[in-house]
Structures are given as C-alpha cells and as structure tokens.
Amino acid sequence: MPETKVVLTEKDLPTHWYNIQADLPSPLPPVIHPGTRQPIGPADLAPLFPMELIKQEMTQERWVEIPEPVRDMYRLWRPSPLYRAHRLERALRTPARIYYKWEGVSPAGSHKPNTAVAQAYYNKQEGVRRITTETGAGQWGSALAFACNAFGLESKVYMVKVSYDQKPYRRIMMETWGGTVVPSPSRETRAGRAILAKDPDSPGSLGIAISEAVEEAATREDTKYSLGSVLNHVLMHQTVIGLEAKKQFEILGEYPDILVGCVGGGSSFAGFTFPFIQDKLSGKAKGLRIVAVEPMACPTLTKGKYLYDFGDTAGTTPLIKMYTLGHSFIPAPIHAGGLRYHGMGPLVCALYDQKVIEAVALHQNPVFEAAVQFARSEGIVPAPEPSHGIRVVIDEAIRCRERGERKIIAFVLCGHGHFDLSSYQRYLAGQLEDFELPQSAIDEALSLVPKTP
Ligand SMILES: *Cc1c(COP(=O)(O)O)cnc(C)c1O
C-alpha cells in the first residue's frame, strides 16, 4: 500500500513567499483613486496598512523573505500534511490519484492564519497597537484574534450582527484569544450609527462591517486595518501552501495534472496553485489544468464582468480591476459564507482573463453531497467552502474512471466544518435550497458599477 500522507519536517518550511506578479504575462492594471481617477500610491494606503504590507502589495520581486518570527509561529502547525485520498479513490473506483493539502490543522482551523500571523507581525514591527477587521461567520476574525494575541496586539472585530447572534462559537473563540467582538452595525462608529438610525434592527452585512472597521482604523493613530483575502499581499502569504505541496509532490516523484480550489476572494486557491502556475507560465507544466470553483449563488468569475469596481458595498475603497457582480450585489444566504463576495482577488482575475485558469459554478446540494461522501470515506468533515472543490474533484475522478485515465488530481482542503454543522443538519434533513442568481439581478448590480475609462 503506498503511503497515506507526506509529512515534511520543520526544516522544510519555506523561507520565502512566492510573488506571482513577477511572472505575469502582463502587469496588473493599477488600483485607481475614486476621487482623482489616478493610480493610488503608498501614501493613500498608509492610514490603513503598515508600510511593509503596502510594499508587498506592489512589489514585482519574485521572492519575499518570511521573517523568522513569522516562520516560528508557522511551526505551530506547518508544514501541513499532503494526503492521498485512498479511501475516496476506492469508493469512486477511479484509476485517478487524488491528493489534498490539509490546512485545517491550524489553531483557527483554516488557511487564514497563514496571512493573519504575517500581518500581525508587520503591524507590531511598525508600532501599531491595535488592529480592526470585519468578519462574517467568524473564520477570518478568529484567525486574526489568534495572530494578534500571539504578537501582543489588541484585535477589534466587527462581526455581522446576524452571525454574532446565530453563530456564537467563533465569537467565543475570538474572545478566548483576547479579541473584542462587536455586532455590526454598532454604535461605535459614524457609519454604524447612521445605519442604526434608519434601521434599528439591521441584521448587518459584510459591507457595513468593513465600513466600520475601516473608519475606526482611519480615525485612530494607534490602530490599523486588516483584510483576510483579495489583496495581493494576502494571496502571497498563502503561497506557503503550494510551496510545501510542490516539495511533497517531489518526494512522491509525481506532478499533478489538475489542481482544484474554491474561490471567495481567492486566497486559499492562490496560495495552493500559484507556485504550480509559475511552472505553467514558464512552459514547464504546459498541460496543467487549474480549476477555481464558486457557488452558483455568487458566480463572480463565471457570470461577472472584468471591470473597475469598489471593494466594499458602501463604495468607499479604491477602485480595483476585477471580475465583479457589482459592489451593491448582496448574495443569497448560502451556507458557504466565505464564498459570498461580489469581487475577486485581482491576481486570480488576471489569470482567468488570460485563460491560465478555468472556473465553474456549483449549486449547494451537490456540494454537500460531495462533502458527505468525503467525510464518509476520508473521515474529515470539510467546511462548505472547500467542499465546492471536492465536488469538482469527484466529478473529474469519475470521468477518469469512464475514460480509464490515471490523472493526478489535487485540491486544497482549506478548513474543517466543525462550526458549520447546522448547514450539514439542514442538508441531511433535505432542507437545503439551491439559489441560482437571475441574470437580471446581475445586470442591475453591474449597472451601478462606476464608469471608468
Ligand atoms: C475564508 C475562507 C474561504 C474563502 O476565502 P478565500 O480567500 O477564497 O480562500 C474559503 N474556505 C475557508 C475554510 C475559509 O475560511
């Protein structure tokens, strides 16, 4: 029996992050100031982010060194294992080989601490005392609370009110790590008070929570703001996933044919695939297929447009060229909370636009069917987000069975589903709805995207 997992030692921890900007066929379009319509510079971002992260956002250097204190924190759970899904292969009777990179071994249970730790470190280095952020169901907020605690920073998390009330466990995790969690909209910011004046029972939204977290950071000298996906530096920090996976495939003496990952803002997908995409761009892995998977209820890549749009719902951030459903778009309440974002990381968008990667959109019932099949064969209960990837992996493996092909398929299992069991409950009870976004809703939200030359 060939081995079940490839485990690296701490000596194999990557020393540098990989910056795909150095290898793009053409450079990223600039980020635009919404007032002047000119490209923004470092000074525009300085109230919100420490200078080192602003530099990393824009750098064209291929490799960026990982500071030793960050690597030391990574050692708590990294390198993460690469598993061969023997039992799933047998259940599917497929000649394909299926691998998954398991990121649920981090303290917060997902890939998100890979960037949270780095961001907390650079803030600490530059004398910042507090970090604000927003969170939906709490995956990003818990990663940031964990990282801030590790580097002696305060964290303040604006949590969408409906989740704050209905999903207490991630909030309790954040508080256990010393974070302060407030339901958003709150009375603590001008933005929050304005919403509450109009609608005292507002359930909140990610867009409102972003506005509150950004306002607090912009108006306090000792406080900066942090984002858990989308931005270039966040995607770069996640490349430790793919760099380790490449080493693990080298040890196996294999190279994948198909890579799969879910996309919300694109950070786990990018972290896993970008180091392999380097090979594809350089011509070393020409046949490699890379598939991004999104929910049918929020089909950013497959049905959005490649335009300049705001990053937040309120329309206060700089304008970013990305695939977007329109910043005013509010997705249906599907269970993969981490995939409900109107935009997408600009690096992922550029690669999709240049046809380096593919994208598919799925309904949530077939996704949960795949999640349950995975749990019953491999044991791990996956989060709803990466289960989108599992659906595609299973379908590809079945195609391999039908065609007698021995492809090597790999995906990033970016988090466990231990806090998503109410979604499983609904699926198992046959109560999960499939939402397909009508084209008219997309057209309407896209009509509100600002016109840029
Ligand atoms: C946050 C999150 C996502 C979505 O974000 P990406 O930046 O696209 O990775 C997906 N899966 C899990 C487990 C998450 O926590």
The ligand as a Tripos MOL2 file, in Angstrom:
@<TRIPOS>MOLECULE
LIG
   15    15     1     0     0
SMALL
NO_CHARGES

@<TRIPOS>ATOM
      1 C1        -12.3560   32.4370    4.2470 C.3       1 LIG1
      2 C2        -12.4500   31.0800    3.7200 C.ar      1 LIG1
      3 C3        -12.6440   30.8200    2.3510 C.ar      1 LIG1
      4 C4        -12.8110   31.9010    1.3140 C.3       1 LIG1
      5 O1        -11.7290   32.7580    1.1650 O.3       1 LIG1
      6 P1        -10.5690   32.6120    0.0740 P.3       1 LIG1
      7 O2         -9.8000   33.8540    0.2280 O.co2     1 LIG1
      8 O3        -11.2140   32.4770   -1.2750 O.co2     1 LIG1
      9 O4         -9.7840   31.3990    0.4290 O.co2     1 LIG1
     10 C5        -12.7180   29.5110    1.9340 C.ar      1 LIG1
     11 N1        -12.6080   28.4980    2.7940 N.ar      1 LIG1
     12 C6        -12.3980   28.6920    4.1170 C.ar      1 LIG1
     13 C7        -12.2790   27.4990    5.0040 C.3       1 LIG1
     14 C8        -12.3080   29.9830    4.6250 C.ar      1 LIG1
     15 O5        -12.0880   30.1800    5.9260 O.3       1 LIG1
@<TRIPOS>BOND
     1     1     2 1
     2     2     3 ar
     3     2    14 ar
     4     3     4 1
     5     3    10 ar
     6     4     5 1
     7     5     6 1
     8     6     7 2
     9     6     8 1
    10     6     9 1
    11    10    11 ar
    12    11    12 ar
    13    12    13 1
    14    12    14 ar
    15    14    15 1
@<TRIPOS>SUBSTRUCTURE
     1 LIG1         1 GROUP 0 **** ****
